[in-house]
């Protein structure tokens, strides 16, 4: 991933619009946490953060969870220099036994779902009791993978290149508390 100058990042921010405010995002985290607390009460799941994008949504959600859980992370990608490929590369595969466990994957966005579906299919080989997926955003379009759905969704967003709340702009701006996109002409 190549470095972008501070001037280029600032220019991007000036030419962007906020699609979902930090207040709306915070409310979505509260709704998601309430759903997760009901679903996982008494189940003692393993919560797995899908790196890098899932880091911020997981960090926000975890402080609101009332059920007992263990934490872990995974890192798999199909992207090279912000371009999607067909190959799933495991950068860090879980080193915990998932057999008979309830697993909750937390990620930033359900876009086409290719990567998340491949992760779930791979983890199913370890015979967990259940695997559920939680994402902050669901991108609205008709290019989703077949036979795969996300179980918990915070917000829907238009079919645009978005960043903030874990999603990046060429490796930057994941830290923004709202959801942003370059202004459309």
Secondary structure, DSSP 8 states (H G I E B T S, - for coil): -----HHHHHHHHHTEEEEE-HHHHHHHHHHHHHHHHHHHTTT--EEEEEETTHHHHHHHHHTT--S--EEEEEEEEEEETTEEEEEEEEEE---S--TT-EEEEEEEEESS-HHHHHHHHHHHTT--SEEEEEEEEEE-SS---TT---SEEEEEE-SS-EEBTTB-BTTB-TT-SSEEEE---
